[in-house]
Amino acid sequence: MRQMIRERLLAGDTDNEVYAFMVDAFGQSILASPPTSGFGLAVWVVPPIGLLLGTLVVALFIRRLQQKPSRHSIAPIAAETPQARDALGTYLHLVDIEMQEGPTRG
């Protein structure tokens, strides 16, 4: 390939003519970088946009984790009503009795 390029340049072809010749002979894959038009443009545009969107999503996720819990967060039932506190106390008392008696066979 280098020899072909030298021959073309010695024959008086410009850089653009050599590029065109090589692309015609071997296809777009011969170029070190994709074209900046058509489908090749997506290769240049999509990765930076994806990186920006990914960074935005991570930043929003981290920001949401750092926020204080809202007033609509789930609070312990025992703190909500006196009846719930009494029911919880009764349940815990029954658990204590069961633990003191040991395992039951049934």
Biotite code that builds the C-alpha atoms (Angstrom):
import biotite.structure as struc

atoms = struc.array([
    struc.Atom([0.000, 0.000, 0.000], chain_id="A", res_id=1, res_name="MET", atom_name="CA", element="C"),
    struc.Atom([2.832, 2.390, 0.847], chain_id="A", res_id=2, res_name="ARG", atom_name="CA", element="C"),
    struc.Atom([4.376, 1.694, -2.550], chain_id="A", res_id=3, res_name="GLN", atom_name="CA", element="C"),
    struc.Atom([1.047, 2.421, -4.245], chain_id="A", res_id=4, res_name="MET", atom_name="CA", element="C"),
    struc.Atom([0.761, 5.714, -2.359], chain_id="A", res_id=5, res_name="ILE", atom_name="CA", element="C"),
    struc.Atom([4.339, 6.707, -3.310], chain_id="A", res_id=6, res_name="ARG", atom_name="CA", element="C"),
    struc.Atom([3.651, 5.920, -6.979], chain_id="A", res_id=7, res_name="GLU", atom_name="CA", element="C"),
    struc.Atom([0.463, 8.009, -6.954], chain_id="A", res_id=8, res_name="ARG", atom_name="CA", element="C"),
    struc.Atom([2.197, 10.946, -5.284], chain_id="A", res_id=9, res_name="LEU", atom_name="CA", element="C"),
    struc.Atom([5.138, 10.748, -7.719], chain_id="A", res_id=10, res_name="LEU", atom_name="CA", element="C"),
    struc.Atom([2.631, 10.689, -10.578], chain_id="A", res_id=11, res_name="ALA", atom_name="CA", element="C"),
    struc.Atom([1.388, 14.086, -9.352], chain_id="A", res_id=12, res_name="GLY", atom_name="CA", element="C"),
    struc.Atom([-1.822, 13.102, -7.542], chain_id="A", res_id=13, res_name="ASP", atom_name="CA", element="C"),
    struc.Atom([-2.932, 15.319, -4.661], chain_id="A", res_id=14, res_name="THR", atom_name="CA", element="C"),
    struc.Atom([-3.565, 13.950, -1.180], chain_id="A", res_id=15, res_name="ASP", atom_name="CA", element="C"),
    struc.Atom([-7.315, 13.968, -1.788], chain_id="A", res_id=16, res_name="ASN", atom_name="CA", element="C"),
    struc.Atom([-6.890, 12.070, -5.061], chain_id="A", res_id=17, res_name="GLU", atom_name="CA", element="C"),
    struc.Atom([-4.742, 9.452, -3.302], chain_id="A", res_id=18, res_name="VAL", atom_name="CA", element="C"),
    struc.Atom([-7.390, 9.115, -0.565], chain_id="A", res_id=19, res_name="TYR", atom_name="CA", element="C"),
    struc.Atom([-10.114, 8.714, -3.175], chain_id="A", res_id=20, res_name="ALA", atom_name="CA", element="C"),
    struc.Atom([-8.070, 6.117, -5.072], chain_id="A", res_id=21, res_name="PHE", atom_name="CA", element="C"),
    struc.Atom([-7.413, 4.081, -1.911], chain_id="A", res_id=22, res_name="MET", atom_name="CA", element="C"),
    struc.Atom([-11.069, 4.235, -0.836], chain_id="A", res_id=23, res_name="VAL", atom_name="CA", element="C"),
    struc.Atom([-12.191, 3.158, -4.316], chain_id="A", res_id=24, res_name="ASP", atom_name="CA", element="C"),
    struc.Atom([-9.712, 0.289, -4.303], chain_id="A", res_id=25, res_name="ALA", atom_name="CA", element="C"),
    struc.Atom([-10.139, -0.942, -0.702], chain_id="A", res_id=26, res_name="PHE", atom_name="CA", element="C"),
    struc.Atom([-13.317, 0.656, 0.720], chain_id="A", res_id=27, res_name="GLY", atom_name="CA", element="C"),
    struc.Atom([-13.964, 3.058, 3.616], chain_id="A", res_id=28, res_name="GLN", atom_name="CA", element="C"),
    struc.Atom([-12.325, 0.731, 6.121], chain_id="A", res_id=29, res_name="SER", atom_name="CA", element="C"),
    struc.Atom([-8.912, 1.691, 4.701], chain_id="A", res_id=30, res_name="ILE", atom_name="CA", element="C"),
    struc.Atom([-9.195, 5.133, 6.308], chain_id="A", res_id=31, res_name="LEU", atom_name="CA", element="C"),
    struc.Atom([-8.016, 5.559, 9.891], chain_id="A", res_id=32, res_name="ALA", atom_name="CA", element="C"),
    struc.Atom([-11.149, 7.516, 10.789], chain_id="A", res_id=33, res_name="SER", atom_name="CA", element="C"),
    struc.Atom([-14.741, 7.139, 9.611], chain_id="A", res_id=34, res_name="PRO", atom_name="CA", element="C"),
    struc.Atom([-16.242, 9.733, 7.282], chain_id="A", res_id=35, res_name="PRO", atom_name="CA", element="C"),
    struc.Atom([-17.983, 12.741, 8.797], chain_id="A", res_id=36, res_name="THR", atom_name="CA", element="C"),
    struc.Atom([-21.079, 12.410, 6.644], chain_id="A", res_id=37, res_name="SER", atom_name="CA", element="C"),
    struc.Atom([-23.857, 9.902, 6.220], chain_id="A", res_id=38, res_name="GLY", atom_name="CA", element="C"),
    struc.Atom([-23.820, 6.866, 8.506], chain_id="A", res_id=39, res_name="PHE", atom_name="CA", element="C"),
    struc.Atom([-20.200, 7.571, 9.488], chain_id="A", res_id=40, res_name="GLY", atom_name="CA", element="C"),
    struc.Atom([-21.396, 10.758, 11.177], chain_id="A", res_id=41, res_name="LEU", atom_name="CA", element="C"),
    struc.Atom([-23.153, 8.610, 13.794], chain_id="A", res_id=42, res_name="ALA", atom_name="CA", element="C"),
    struc.Atom([-19.763, 7.213, 14.827], chain_id="A", res_id=43, res_name="VAL", atom_name="CA", element="C"),
    struc.Atom([-18.670, 10.745, 15.685], chain_id="A", res_id=44, res_name="TRP", atom_name="CA", element="C"),
    struc.Atom([-21.908, 12.003, 17.262], chain_id="A", res_id=45, res_name="VAL", atom_name="CA", element="C"),
    struc.Atom([-23.427, 9.099, 19.222], chain_id="A", res_id=46, res_name="VAL", atom_name="CA", element="C"),
    struc.Atom([-20.576, 8.378, 21.698], chain_id="A", res_id=47, res_name="PRO", atom_name="CA", element="C"),
    struc.Atom([-20.292, 11.957, 23.033], chain_id="A", res_id=48, res_name="PRO", atom_name="CA", element="C"),
    struc.Atom([-24.074, 12.236, 23.341], chain_id="A", res_id=49, res_name="ILE", atom_name="CA", element="C"),
    struc.Atom([-24.201, 8.876, 25.133], chain_id="A", res_id=50, res_name="GLY", atom_name="CA", element="C"),
    struc.Atom([-21.447, 9.978, 27.481], chain_id="A", res_id=51, res_name="LEU", atom_name="CA", element="C"),
    struc.Atom([-23.273, 13.223, 28.301], chain_id="A", res_id=52, res_name="LEU", atom_name="CA", element="C"),
    struc.Atom([-26.584, 11.438, 28.896], chain_id="A", res_id=53, res_name="LEU", atom_name="CA", element="C"),
    struc.Atom([-24.900, 8.816, 31.066], chain_id="A", res_id=54, res_name="GLY", atom_name="CA", element="C"),
    struc.Atom([-23.203, 11.502, 33.125], chain_id="A", res_id=55, res_name="THR", atom_name="CA", element="C"),
    struc.Atom([-26.514, 13.321, 33.539], chain_id="A", res_id=56, res_name="LEU", atom_name="CA", element="C"),
    struc.Atom([-28.297, 10.152, 34.692], chain_id="A", res_id=57, res_name="VAL", atom_name="CA", element="C"),
    struc.Atom([-25.564, 9.352, 37.227], chain_id="A", res_id=58, res_name="VAL", atom_name="CA", element="C"),
    struc.Atom([-25.553, 12.947, 38.523], chain_id="A", res_id=59, res_name="ALA", atom_name="CA", element="C"),
    struc.Atom([-29.332, 12.950, 38.964], chain_id="A", res_id=60, res_name="LEU", atom_name="CA", element="C"),
    struc.Atom([-29.208, 9.562, 40.682], chain_id="A", res_id=61, res_name="PHE", atom_name="CA", element="C"),
    struc.Atom([-26.522, 10.724, 43.112], chain_id="A", res_id=62, res_name="ILE", atom_name="CA", element="C"),
    struc.Atom([-28.402, 13.961, 43.774], chain_id="A", res_id=63, res_name="ARG", atom_name="CA", element="C"),
    struc.Atom([-31.575, 12.032, 44.539], chain_id="A", res_id=64, res_name="ARG", atom_name="CA", element="C"),
    struc.Atom([-29.699, 9.745, 46.955], chain_id="A", res_id=65, res_name="LEU", atom_name="CA", element="C"),
    struc.Atom([-28.324, 12.761, 48.822], chain_id="A", res_id=66, res_name="GLN", atom_name="CA", element="C"),
    struc.Atom([-31.701, 14.441, 49.295], chain_id="A", res_id=67, res_name="GLN", atom_name="CA", element="C"),
    struc.Atom([-33.415, 14.217, 52.649], chain_id="A", res_id=68, res_name="LYS", atom_name="CA", element="C"),
    struc.Atom([-36.354, 11.814, 52.840], chain_id="A", res_id=69, res_name="PRO", atom_name="CA", element="C"),
    struc.Atom([-39.615, 13.445, 51.874], chain_id="A", res_id=70, res_name="SER", atom_name="CA", element="C"),
    struc.Atom([-42.534, 13.814, 54.224], chain_id="A", res_id=71, res_name="ARG", atom_name="CA", element="C"),
    struc.Atom([-44.238, 11.022, 52.312], chain_id="A", res_id=72, res_name="HIS", atom_name="CA", element="C"),
    struc.Atom([-41.603, 8.466, 53.276], chain_id="A", res_id=73, res_name="SER", atom_name="CA", element="C"),
    struc.Atom([-42.657, 5.383, 55.185], chain_id="A", res_id=74, res_name="ILE", atom_name="CA", element="C"),
    struc.Atom([-42.567, 6.018, 58.926], chain_id="A", res_id=75, res_name="ALA", atom_name="CA", element="C"),
    struc.Atom([-42.623, 3.294, 61.557], chain_id="A", res_id=76, res_name="PRO", atom_name="CA", element="C"),
    struc.Atom([-46.156, 2.215, 62.417], chain_id="A", res_id=77, res_name="ILE", atom_name="CA", element="C"),
    struc.Atom([-45.481, 2.526, 66.133], chain_id="A", res_id=78, res_name="ALA", atom_name="CA", element="C"),
    struc.Atom([-44.880, 6.268, 65.782], chain_id="A", res_id=79, res_name="ALA", atom_name="CA", element="C"),
    struc.Atom([-48.098, 6.955, 63.886], chain_id="A", res_id=80, res_name="GLU", atom_name="CA", element="C"),
    struc.Atom([-50.911, 6.276, 66.380], chain_id="A", res_id=81, res_name="THR", atom_name="CA", element="C"),
    struc.Atom([-51.334, 5.401, 70.049], chain_id="A", res_id=82, res_name="PRO", atom_name="CA", element="C"),
    struc.Atom([-53.369, 2.321, 69.057], chain_id="A", res_id=83, res_name="GLN", atom_name="CA", element="C"),
    struc.Atom([-50.489, 1.052, 66.942], chain_id="A", res_id=84, res_name="ALA", atom_name="CA", element="C"),
    struc.Atom([-48.073, 1.610, 69.835], chain_id="A", res_id=85, res_name="ARG", atom_name="CA", element="C"),
    struc.Atom([-50.388, -0.353, 72.177], chain_id="A", res_id=86, res_name="ASP", atom_name="CA", element="C"),
    struc.Atom([-50.722, -3.195, 69.643], chain_id="A", res_id=87, res_name="ALA", atom_name="CA", element="C"),
    struc.Atom([-46.958, -3.311, 69.170], chain_id="A", res_id=88, res_name="LEU", atom_name="CA", element="C"),
    struc.Atom([-46.426, -3.323, 72.950], chain_id="A", res_id=89, res_name="GLY", atom_name="CA", element="C"),
    struc.Atom([-48.899, -6.191, 73.356], chain_id="A", res_id=90, res_name="THR", atom_name="CA", element="C"),
    struc.Atom([-47.199, -8.158, 70.578], chain_id="A", res_id=91, res_name="TYR", atom_name="CA", element="C"),
    struc.Atom([-43.737, -7.605, 72.062], chain_id="A", res_id=92, res_name="LEU", atom_name="CA", element="C"),
    struc.Atom([-45.018, -8.704, 75.485], chain_id="A", res_id=93, res_name="HIS", atom_name="CA", element="C"),
    struc.Atom([-46.322, -11.954, 73.942], chain_id="A", res_id=94, res_name="LEU", atom_name="CA", element="C"),
    struc.Atom([-42.970, -12.507, 72.230], chain_id="A", res_id=95, res_name="VAL", atom_name="CA", element="C"),
    struc.Atom([-41.166, -12.054, 75.566], chain_id="A", res_id=96, res_name="ASP", atom_name="CA", element="C"),
    struc.Atom([-43.455, -14.632, 77.220], chain_id="A", res_id=97, res_name="ILE", atom_name="CA", element="C"),
    struc.Atom([-42.877, -17.112, 74.381], chain_id="A", res_id=98, res_name="GLU", atom_name="CA", element="C"),
    struc.Atom([-39.120, -16.657, 74.630], chain_id="A", res_id=99, res_name="MET", atom_name="CA", element="C"),
    struc.Atom([-39.145, -17.247, 78.401], chain_id="A", res_id=100, res_name="GLN", atom_name="CA", element="C"),
    struc.Atom([-41.169, -20.426, 78.073], chain_id="A", res_id=101, res_name="GLU", atom_name="CA", element="C"),
    struc.Atom([-38.835, -21.864, 75.452], chain_id="A", res_id=102, res_name="GLY", atom_name="CA", element="C"),
    struc.Atom([-39.734, -23.809, 72.347], chain_id="A", res_id=103, res_name="PRO", atom_name="CA", element="C"),
    struc.Atom([-43.146, -25.485, 72.313], chain_id="A", res_id=104, res_name="THR", atom_name="CA", element="C"),
    struc.Atom([-43.896, -28.773, 70.689], chain_id="A", res_id=105, res_name="ARG", atom_name="CA", element="C"),
    struc.Atom([-47.073, -28.932, 68.881], chain_id="A", res_id=106, res_name="GLY", atom_name="CA", element="C"),
])
